[in-house]
């Protein structure tokens, strides 16, 4: 499982909808530091917007 897939899984478990464009953004990101930030934010997010704030 990739970091992008981990982020989506966390969000889905937390019942936060993940639009297709956001899934694509995660999946195509090659910036490991940014993926780490999104992962950390996914753990605490209340909405998808919290990941990009």
mmCIF file of the N, C-alpha and C atoms, coordinates in Angstrom:
data_MODEL
# 
_entry.id   MODEL 
# 
loop_
_atom_site.group_PDB 
_atom_site.id 
_atom_site.type_symbol 
_atom_site.label_atom_id 
_atom_site.label_alt_id 
_atom_site.label_comp_id 
_atom_site.label_asym_id 
_atom_site.label_entity_id 
_atom_site.label_seq_id 
_atom_site.pdbx_PDB_ins_code 
_atom_site.Cartn_x 
_atom_site.Cartn_y 
_atom_site.Cartn_z 
_atom_site.occupancy 
_atom_site.B_iso_or_equiv 
_atom_site.pdbx_formal_charge 
_atom_site.auth_seq_id 
_atom_site.auth_comp_id 
_atom_site.auth_asym_id 
_atom_site.auth_atom_id 
_atom_site.pdbx_PDB_model_num 
ATOM 1   N N  . UNK A 1 1  ? 0.854   -1.181 0.000  1.00 0.00 ? 1  UNK A N  1 
ATOM 2   C CA . UNK A 1 1  ? 0.000   0.000  0.000  1.00 0.00 ? 1  UNK A CA 1 
ATOM 3   C C  . UNK A 1 1  ? 0.902   1.246  0.000  1.00 0.00 ? 1  UNK A C  1 
ATOM 4   N N  . UNK A 1 2  ? 0.536   2.215  -0.803 1.00 0.00 ? 2  UNK A N  1 
ATOM 5   C CA . UNK A 1 2  ? 1.313   3.453  -0.895 1.00 0.00 ? 2  UNK A CA 1 
ATOM 6   C C  . UNK A 1 2  ? 0.842   4.456  0.151  1.00 0.00 ? 2  UNK A C  1 
ATOM 7   N N  . UNK A 1 3  ? 1.634   5.480  0.350  1.00 0.00 ? 3  UNK A N  1 
ATOM 8   C CA . UNK A 1 3  ? 1.255   6.542  1.299  1.00 0.00 ? 3  UNK A CA 1 
ATOM 9   C C  . UNK A 1 3  ? -0.045  7.190  0.843  1.00 0.00 ? 3  UNK A C  1 
ATOM 10  N N  . UNK A 1 4  ? -0.209  7.404  -0.451 1.00 0.00 ? 4  UNK A N  1 
ATOM 11  C CA . UNK A 1 4  ? -1.443  7.991  -0.972 1.00 0.00 ? 4  UNK A CA 1 
ATOM 12  C C  . UNK A 1 4  ? -2.639  7.111  -0.634 1.00 0.00 ? 4  UNK A C  1 
ATOM 13  N N  . UNK A 1 5  ? -2.491  5.812  -0.790 1.00 0.00 ? 5  UNK A N  1 
ATOM 14  C CA . UNK A 1 5  ? -3.574  4.888  -0.449 1.00 0.00 ? 5  UNK A CA 1 
ATOM 15  C C  . UNK A 1 5  ? -3.856  4.904  1.050  1.00 0.00 ? 5  UNK A C  1 
ATOM 16  N N  . UNK A 1 6  ? -2.809  5.051  1.845  1.00 0.00 ? 6  UNK A N  1 
ATOM 17  C CA . UNK A 1 6  ? -2.988  5.144  3.298  1.00 0.00 ? 6  UNK A CA 1 
ATOM 18  C C  . UNK A 1 6  ? -3.823  6.367  3.676  1.00 0.00 ? 6  UNK A C  1 
ATOM 19  N N  . UNK A 1 7  ? -3.554  7.480  3.022  1.00 0.00 ? 7  UNK A N  1 
ATOM 20  C CA . UNK A 1 7  ? -4.293  8.711  3.300  1.00 0.00 ? 7  UNK A CA 1 
ATOM 21  C C  . UNK A 1 7  ? -5.772  8.518  2.979  1.00 0.00 ? 7  UNK A C  1 
ATOM 22  N N  . UNK A 1 8  ? -6.051  7.962  1.814  1.00 0.00 ? 8  UNK A N  1 
ATOM 23  C CA . UNK A 1 8  ? -7.440  7.728  1.409  1.00 0.00 ? 8  UNK A CA 1 
ATOM 24  C C  . UNK A 1 8  ? -8.113  6.769  2.391  1.00 0.00 ? 8  UNK A C  1 
ATOM 25  N N  . UNK A 1 9  ? -7.428  5.719  2.788  1.00 0.00 ? 9  UNK A N  1 
ATOM 26  C CA . UNK A 1 9  ? -7.997  4.755  3.726  1.00 0.00 ? 9  UNK A CA 1 
ATOM 27  C C  . UNK A 1 9  ? -8.349  5.417  5.054  1.00 0.00 ? 9  UNK A C  1 
ATOM 28  N N  . UNK A 1 10 ? -7.454  6.217  5.583  1.00 0.00 ? 10 UNK A N  1 
ATOM 29  C CA . UNK A 1 10 ? -7.729  6.922  6.843  1.00 0.00 ? 10 UNK A CA 1 
ATOM 30  C C  . UNK A 1 10 ? -8.978  7.785  6.698  1.00 0.00 ? 10 UNK A C  1 
ATOM 31  N N  . UNK A 1 11 ? -9.048  8.534  5.614  1.00 0.00 ? 11 UNK A N  1 
ATOM 32  C CA . UNK A 1 11 ? -10.198 9.410  5.403  1.00 0.00 ? 11 UNK A CA 1 
ATOM 33  C C  . UNK A 1 11 ? -11.486 8.615  5.273  1.00 0.00 ? 11 UNK A C  1 
ATOM 34  N N  . UNK A 1 12 ? -11.429 7.508  4.547  1.00 0.00 ? 12 UNK A N  1 
ATOM 35  C CA . UNK A 1 12 ? -12.632 6.681  4.394  1.00 0.00 ? 12 UNK A CA 1 
ATOM 36  C C  . UNK A 1 12 ? -13.059 6.065  5.724  1.00 0.00 ? 12 UNK A C  1 
ATOM 37  N N  . UNK A 1 13 ? -12.125 5.607  6.516  1.00 0.00 ? 13 UNK A N  1 
ATOM 38  C CA . UNK A 1 13 ? -12.450 5.061  7.838  1.00 0.00 ? 13 UNK A CA 1 
ATOM 39  C C  . UNK A 1 13 ? -13.101 6.132  8.705  1.00 0.00 ? 13 UNK A C  1 
ATOM 40  N N  . UNK A 1 14 ? -12.629 7.364  8.559  1.00 0.00 ? 14 UNK A N  1 
ATOM 41  C CA . UNK A 1 14 ? -13.183 8.474  9.330  1.00 0.00 ? 14 UNK A CA 1 
ATOM 42  C C  . UNK A 1 14 ? -14.445 9.030  8.693  1.00 0.00 ? 14 UNK A C  1 
ATOM 43  N N  . UNK A 1 15 ? -14.922 8.381  7.621  1.00 0.00 ? 15 UNK A N  1 
ATOM 44  C CA . UNK A 1 15 ? -16.144 8.749  6.910  1.00 0.00 ? 15 UNK A CA 1 
ATOM 45  C C  . UNK A 1 15 ? -16.084 10.156 6.315  1.00 0.00 ? 15 UNK A C  1 
ATOM 46  N N  . UNK A 1 16 ? -14.911 10.485 5.781  1.00 0.00 ? 16 UNK A N  1 
ATOM 47  C CA . UNK A 1 16 ? -14.716 11.746 5.072  1.00 0.00 ? 16 UNK A CA 1 
ATOM 48  C C  . UNK A 1 16 ? -14.664 11.412 3.584  1.00 0.00 ? 16 UNK A C  1 
ATOM 49  N N  . UNK A 1 17 ? -15.562 12.006 2.823  1.00 0.00 ? 17 UNK A N  1 
ATOM 50  C CA . UNK A 1 17 ? -15.629 11.748 1.389  1.00 0.00 ? 17 UNK A CA 1 
ATOM 51  C C  . UNK A 1 17 ? -14.358 12.238 0.704  1.00 0.00 ? 17 UNK A C  1 
ATOM 52  N N  . UNK A 1 18 ? -13.858 11.418 -0.220 1.00 0.00 ? 18 UNK A N  1 
ATOM 53  C CA . UNK A 1 18 ? -12.646 11.763 -0.962 1.00 0.00 ? 18 UNK A CA 1 
ATOM 54  C C  . UNK A 1 18 ? -13.003 11.823 -2.453 1.00 0.00 ? 18 UNK A C  1 
ATOM 55  N N  . UNK A 1 19 ? -13.153 13.039 -2.975 1.00 0.00 ? 19 UNK A N  1 
ATOM 56  C CA . UNK A 1 19 ? -13.506 13.182 -4.391 1.00 0.00 ? 19 UNK A CA 1 
ATOM 57  C C  . UNK A 1 19 ? -12.411 12.601 -5.299 1.00 0.00 ? 19 UNK A C  1 
ATOM 58  N N  . UNK A 1 20 ? -12.791 12.237 -6.497 1.00 0.00 ? 20 UNK A N  1 
ATOM 59  C CA . UNK A 1 20 ? -11.850 11.642 -7.445 1.00 0.00 ? 20 UNK A CA 1 
ATOM 60  C C  . UNK A 1 20 ? -10.652 12.539 -7.736 1.00 0.00 ? 20 UNK A C  1 
ATOM 61  N N  . UNK A 1 21 ? -10.886 13.861 -7.829 1.00 0.00 ? 21 UNK A N  1 
ATOM 62  C CA . UNK A 1 21 ? -9.770  14.756 -8.123 1.00 0.00 ? 21 UNK A CA 1 
ATOM 63  C C  . UNK A 1 21 ? -8.762  14.787 -6.980 1.00 0.00 ? 21 UNK A C  1 
ATOM 64  N N  . UNK A 1 22 ? -9.239  14.654 -5.753 1.00 0.00 ? 22 UNK A N  1 
ATOM 65  C CA . UNK A 1 22 ? -8.337  14.617 -4.592 1.00 0.00 ? 22 UNK A CA 1 
ATOM 66  C C  . UNK A 1 22 ? -7.578  13.290 -4.564 1.00 0.00 ? 22 UNK A C  1 
ATOM 67  N N  . UNK A 1 23 ? -8.253  12.200 -4.859 1.00 0.00 ? 23 UNK A N  1 
ATOM 68  C CA . UNK A 1 23 ? -7.579  10.890 -4.952 1.00 0.00 ? 23 UNK A CA 1 
ATOM 69  C C  . UNK A 1 23 ? -6.441  10.965 -5.974 1.00 0.00 ? 23 UNK A C  1 
ATOM 70  N N  . UNK A 1 24 ? -6.730  11.576 -7.110 1.00 0.00 ? 24 UNK A N  1 
ATOM 71  C CA . UNK A 1 24 ? -5.723  11.707 -8.162 1.00 0.00 ? 24 UNK A CA 1 
ATOM 72  C C  . UNK A 1 24 ? -4.560  12.574 -7.697 1.00 0.00 ? 24 UNK A C  1 
ATOM 73  N N  . UNK A 1 25 ? -4.874  13.615 -6.961 1.00 0.00 ? 25 UNK A N  1 
ATOM 74  C CA . UNK A 1 25 ? -3.815  14.495 -6.445 1.00 0.00 ? 25 UNK A CA 1 
ATOM 75  C C  . UNK A 1 25 ? -2.885  13.727 -5.515 1.00 0.00 ? 25 UNK A C  1 
ATOM 76  N N  . UNK A 1 26 ? -3.450  12.910 -4.646 1.00 0.00 ? 26 UNK A N  1 
ATOM 77  C CA . UNK A 1 26 ? -2.628  12.087 -3.761 1.00 0.00 ? 26 UNK A CA 1 
ATOM 78  C C  . UNK A 1 26 ? -1.809  11.090 -4.569 1.00 0.00 ? 26 UNK A C  1 
ATOM 79  N N  . UNK A 1 27 ? -2.473  10.401 -5.489 1.00 0.00 ? 27 UNK A N  1 
ATOM 80  C CA . UNK A 1 27 ? -1.841  9.313  -6.239 1.00 0.00 ? 27 UNK A CA 1 
ATOM 81  C C  . UNK A 1 27 ? -0.711  9.788  -7.146 1.00 0.00 ? 27 UNK A C  1 
ATOM 82  N N  . UNK A 1 28 ? -0.805  11.003 -7.632 1.00 0.00 ? 28 UNK A N  1 
ATOM 83  C CA . UNK A 1 28 ? 0.212   11.502 -8.558 1.00 0.00 ? 28 UNK A CA 1 
ATOM 84  C C  . UNK A 1 28 ? 1.305   12.308 -7.869 1.00 0.00 ? 28 UNK A C  1 
ATOM 85  N N  . UNK A 1 29 ? 1.167   12.547 -6.586 1.00 0.00 ? 29 UNK A N  1 
ATOM 86  C CA . UNK A 1 29 ? 2.177   13.312 -5.873 1.00 0.00 ? 29 UNK A CA 1 
ATOM 87  C C  . UNK A 1 29 ? 3.452   12.484 -5.702 1.00 0.00 ? 29 UNK A C  1 
ATOM 88  N N  . UNK A 1 30 ? 4.573   13.102 -6.004 1.00 0.00 ? 30 UNK A N  1 
ATOM 89  C CA . UNK A 1 30 ? 5.871   12.464 -5.793 1.00 0.00 ? 30 UNK A CA 1 
ATOM 90  C C  . UNK A 1 30 ? 6.642   13.139 -4.670 1.00 0.00 ? 30 UNK A C  1 
ATOM 91  N N  . UNK A 1 31 ? 6.019   14.116 -4.031 1.00 0.00 ? 31 UNK A N  1 
ATOM 92  C CA . UNK A 1 31 ? 6.634   14.862 -2.937 1.00 0.00 ? 31 UNK A CA 1 
ATOM 93  C C  . UNK A 1 31 ? 6.366   14.134 -1.621 1.00 0.00 ? 31 UNK A C  1 
ATOM 94  N N  . UNK A 1 32 ? 7.341   13.391 -1.149 1.00 0.00 ? 32 UNK A N  1 
ATOM 95  C CA . UNK A 1 32 ? 7.159   12.587 0.066  1.00 0.00 ? 32 UNK A CA 1 
ATOM 96  C C  . UNK A 1 32 ? 6.889   13.442 1.297  1.00 0.00 ? 32 UNK A C  1 
ATOM 97  N N  . UNK A 1 33 ? 7.473   14.631 1.341  1.00 0.00 ? 33 UNK A N  1 
ATOM 98  C CA . UNK A 1 33 ? 7.216   15.527 2.472  1.00 0.00 ? 33 UNK A CA 1 
ATOM 99  C C  . UNK A 1 33 ? 5.762   15.985 2.478  1.00 0.00 ? 33 UNK A C  1 
ATOM 100 N N  . UNK A 1 34 ? 5.225   16.309 1.300  1.00 0.00 ? 34 UNK A N  1 
ATOM 101 C CA . UNK A 1 34 ? 3.821   16.733 1.216  1.00 0.00 ? 34 UNK A CA 1 
ATOM 102 C C  . UNK A 1 34 ? 2.894   15.577 1.569  1.00 0.00 ? 34 UNK A C  1 
ATOM 103 N N  . UNK A 1 35 ? 3.199   14.391 1.098  1.00 0.00 ? 35 UNK A N  1 
ATOM 104 C CA . UNK A 1 35 ? 2.389   13.224 1.445  1.00 0.00 ? 35 UNK A CA 1 
ATOM 105 C C  . UNK A 1 35 ? 2.393   12.989 2.956  1.00 0.00 ? 35 UNK A C  1 
ATOM 106 N N  . UNK A 1 36 ? 3.518   13.212 3.597  1.00 0.00 ? 36 UNK A N  1 
ATOM 107 C CA . UNK A 1 36 ? 3.603   13.052 5.049  1.00 0.00 ? 36 UNK A CA 1 
ATOM 108 C C  . UNK A 1 36 ? 2.720   14.075 5.758  1.00 0.00 ? 36 UNK A C  1 
ATOM 109 N N  . UNK A 1 37 ? 2.700   15.297 5.251  1.00 0.00 ? 37 UNK A N  1 
ATOM 110 C CA . UNK A 1 37 ? 1.845   16.343 5.830  1.00 0.00 ? 37 UNK A CA 1 
ATOM 111 C C  . UNK A 1 37 ? 0.386   15.961 5.673  1.00 0.00 ? 37 UNK A C  1 
ATOM 112 N N  . UNK A 1 38 ? 0.000   15.529 4.492  1.00 0.00 ? 38 UNK A N  1 
ATOM 113 C CA . UNK A 1 38 ? -1.394  15.122 4.260  1.00 0.00 ? 38 UNK A CA 1 
ATOM 114 C C  . UNK A 1 38 ? -1.779  13.940 5.141  1.00 0.00 ? 38 UNK A C  1 
ATOM 115 N N  . UNK A 1 39 ? -0.854  13.001 5.304  1.00 0.00 ? 39 UNK A N  1 
ATOM 116 C CA . UNK A 1 39 ? -1.109  11.834 6.156  1.00 0.00 ? 39 UNK A CA 1 
ATOM 117 C C  . UNK A 1 39 ? -1.393  12.282 7.592  1.00 0.00 ? 39 UNK A C  1 
ATOM 118 N N  . UNK A 1 40 ? -0.530  13.148 8.121  1.00 0.00 ? 40 UNK A N  1 
ATOM 119 C CA . UNK A 1 40 ? -0.710  13.645 9.488  1.00 0.00 ? 40 UNK A CA 1 
ATOM 120 C C  . UNK A 1 40 ? -2.029  14.395 9.636  1.00 0.00 ? 40 UNK A C  1 
ATOM 121 N N  . UNK A 1 41 ? -2.362  15.203 8.665  1.00 0.00 ? 41 UNK A N  1 
ATOM 122 C CA . UNK A 1 41 ? -3.613  15.966 8.713  1.00 0.00 ? 41 UNK A CA 1 
ATOM 123 C C  . UNK A 1 41 ? -4.829  15.050 8.594  1.00 0.00 ? 41 UNK A C  1 
ATOM 124 N N  . UNK A 1 42 ? -4.715  13.971 7.831  1.00 0.00 ? 42 UNK A N  1 
ATOM 125 C CA . UNK A 1 42 ? -5.833  13.039 7.649  1.00 0.00 ? 42 UNK A CA 1 
ATOM 126 C C  . UNK A 1 42 ? -6.258  12.418 8.971  1.00 0.00 ? 42 UNK A C  1 
ATOM 127 N N  . UNK A 1 43 ? -5.309  12.226 9.852  1.00 0.00 ? 43 UNK A N  1 
ATOM 128 C CA . UNK A 1 43 ? -5.600  11.612 11.149 1.00 0.00 ? 43 UNK A CA 1 
ATOM 129 C C  . UNK A 1 43 ? -6.535  12.487 11.976 1.00 0.00 ? 43 UNK A C  1 
ATOM 130 N N  . UNK A 1 44 ? -6.421  13.803 11.818 1.00 0.00 ? 44 UNK A N  1 
ATOM 131 C CA . UNK A 1 44 ? -7.194  14.735 12.644 1.00 0.00 ? 44 UNK A CA 1 
ATOM 132 C C  . UNK A 1 44 ? -8.277  15.492 11.877 1.00 0.00 ? 44 UNK A C  1 
ATOM 133 N N  . UNK A 1 45 ? -8.317  15.346 10.577 1.00 0.00 ? 45 UNK A N  1 
ATOM 134 C CA . UNK A 1 45 ? -9.229  16.135 9.743  1.00 0.00 ? 45 UNK A CA 1 
ATOM 135 C C  . UNK A 1 45 ? -10.690 15.870 10.074 1.00 0.00 ? 45 UNK A C  1 
ATOM 136 N N  . UNK A 1 46 ? -11.468 16.932 9.956  1.00 0.00 ? 46 UNK A N  1 
ATOM 137 C CA . UNK A 1 46 ? -12.911 16.807 10.104 1.00 0.00 ? 46 UNK A CA 1 
ATOM 138 C C  . UNK A 1 46 ? -13.592 16.904 8.728  1.00 0.00 ? 46 UNK A C  1 
ATOM 139 N N  . UNK A 1 47 ? -12.845 17.404 7.745  1.00 0.00 ? 47 UNK A N  1 
ATOM 140 C CA . UNK A 1 47 ? -13.341 17.480 6.370  1.00 0.00 ? 47 UNK A CA 1 
ATOM 141 C C  . UNK A 1 47 ? -12.141 17.392 5.436  1.00 0.00 ? 47 UNK A C  1 
ATOM 142 N N  . UNK A 1 48 ? -12.408 17.161 4.164  1.00 0.00 ? 48 UNK A N  1 
ATOM 143 C CA . UNK A 1 48 ? -11.336 17.054 3.189  1.00 0.00 ? 48 UNK A CA 1 
ATOM 144 C C  . UNK A 1 48 ? -10.580 18.375 3.091  1.00 0.00 ? 48 UNK A C  1 
ATOM 145 N N  . UNK A 1 49 ? -11.256 19.479 3.325  1.00 0.00 ? 49 UNK A N  1 
ATOM 146 C CA . UNK A 1 49 ? -10.615 20.806 3.252  1.00 0.00 ? 49 UNK A CA 1 
ATOM 147 C C  . UNK A 1 49 ? -9.506  20.963 4.288  1.00 0.00 ? 49 UNK A C  1 
ATOM 148 N N  . UNK A 1 50 ? -9.602  20.255 5.400  1.00 0.00 ? 50 UNK A N  1 
ATOM 149 C CA . UNK A 1 50 ? -8.593  20.348 6.450  1.00 0.00 ? 50 UNK A CA 1 
ATOM 150 C C  . UNK A 1 50 ? -7.220  19.863 5.970  1.00 0.00 ? 50 UNK A C  1 
ATOM 151 N N  . UNK A 1 51 ? -7.189  19.028 4.979  1.00 0.00 ? 51 UNK A N  1 
ATOM 152 C CA . UNK A 1 51 ? -5.906  18.544 4.469  1.00 0.00 ? 51 UNK A CA 1 
ATOM 153 C C  . UNK A 1 51 ? -5.143  19.614 3.722  1.00 0.00 ? 51 UNK A C  1 
ATOM 154 N N  . UNK A 1 52 ? -5.867  20.560 3.158  1.00 0.00 ? 52 UNK A N  1 
ATOM 155 C CA . UNK A 1 52 ? -5.249  21.570 2.296  1.00 0.00 ? 52 UNK A CA 1 
ATOM 156 C C  . UNK A 1 52 ? -5.249  22.963 2.920  1.00 0.00 ? 52 UNK A C  1 
ATOM 157 N N  . UNK A 1 53 ? -5.562  23.040 4.183  1.00 0.00 ? 53 UNK A N  1 
ATOM 158 C CA . UNK A 1 53 ? -5.625  24.358 4.863  1.00 0.00 ? 53 UNK A CA 1 
ATOM 159 C C  . UNK A 1 53 ? -4.234  24.886 5.160  1.00 0.00 ? 53 UNK A C  1 
# 
